[in-house]
Amino acid sequence: MGLVKESPQEVHRILKISRWRPDLTGAGQVDIAVGDVRNFRRDPTFPRFTRQDGSWFDFQLTIRVVTGGYSVVSYDFEIRFVHQPRLGFLRFDLNPPGHGNDEDGLRSHLHLNVDDDGFSIPTPMLSPFEVLDIFLHGVSPTGRVRRLESGSLTAAPPEP
């Protein structure tokens, strides 16, 4: 069983890589994104990758390529949860250097179920592979419920 429901051919069709944009130093940038436009409205009909549990995610990523390596300039990775009424989405943002969030110590931050009009939680800068790993393996319900009277954790009752 694959990590996403989309076939390898569909993954290649959905994943968009921009043309190389060189600068005067010989370095340059490239963008990698799911689809052609950012899905601000969280519309499930837009291109996306779907986990086996039905949750779905997309991302935008800008990479600066220099001789002998690369660096991540910015990204926006967002996963939407279909079976978690308390948590609709989780987004990891890394703003480009010089962005206004730098002044607040929020160049790298996450959003839990609320956009910029809510609050941002500072996070360490993660590589795109680390964020994908979190989305594919590390963000799923535990199946545990805390019993208030004892403070202990028990298995959740089976879903209907």
Buried (B, 14 or more C-beta within 10 A) or exposed (E): EEEBBBEEEBEEEBBBEEEEEEEEEEBBBBBBBBBEEBBEEEEEEBBBBBBEEEBBBBBBBBBBBEEEEEEBBBBBBBBBBEEBEEBBBBBBBBBBEEEEBEEEEBBBBBBBEEEEEEEBEEBEEBEBEBBBEBBBEEBBEEEEEEEEEEEEEEEEEEEE
